[in-house]
Amino acid sequence: MRIQNERLLRIVPNRGYFVSPITLQILNEVYEFRAAVESTAAELAAAKGASPEMLKKLEPLVEVSSTPEDRKSCVSFIEADTAFHVGIARLARNQMLIQAVSEARNQTERIMYAAIDIHYYGELPGREYQGQGSGSHDFTRPAGLSKSPRSSETKGNLSVAARAADLE
């Protein structure tokens, strides 16, 4: 059963089905796992390079934002955020990484939706992407051939690169 494998549901014999609670341990494990698989996906995507067409599909996702008082905008942000992170995994062209990132995002979405439901926003969604990354990738060039992020040639890729930089 897929939802049981993703730790979203637990089956207790002779008692029924129960939604798995979100604990601090689960929260930490999800974010540690995401950091590991998403950084690997970003590195591999940068090493393999990406076509401008593939990057164009990610660009609009970077622009999605939300406001805490607008649940619909929060849901739109979560959907765009998942599409972006899975999109980076797709750039890596590795089916196992795509599956791992997708599963990690399922857990992350569960946490994010729960946070919305209890009106806890912590850091505003998207804040992690506002130039706080430690570096950037130019996904159109193989690793080692990237231009400086300030170069005019890579300027079009900066928002995607900045968004991916938090995965490093």
Steps between C-alpha positions, in 0.01 A plus 500: 500500500664823378380732779621251760842476333522879505434497874177696459274225631554219745297184525438360846372140483148456641472877556504668161684767306655806661661812357861504614582790729761758408766492767811708543707194412307452174537869421877482547529178301301643210717811478824302537388263226397788276834672549683183398297405192423848373860619524610188312233562236610864461867401469420234241273739308779758492753239389277371219382842387145589402338633190356853501157344437524295820604806698218710354251257655648568846513880475130573573513274806763723659268800483213344698460653844251488782358698786412337834146639504421355157476120518455471122830681441671269751366195317617645167844560649525143633402359161749721316773424753449126454495535122823700516688252719379199301589696185859538619507124564372446145790712370732241659345239269520228768176312568603393850571861601172617347314241705692584820437874460133438421456288811682756715278772360188297590616506861590868478161588355331319787701707747432825312125436474487416871679827576246696296214325678630606841594847373871449566716656235843523662718628222287634218498263203757596243726691738763228478544589133567871532871497430594305811651204315870428520551483126324458170485259212470580135301196392564572131870422531681190622663538841831680486394710203259726684537874465500730798146560631546869420587427139249631248500160330358327808272782610191327361567195716553684828157449649515125436862491616421695815209269575718192449784645708313429823539132416878514524 
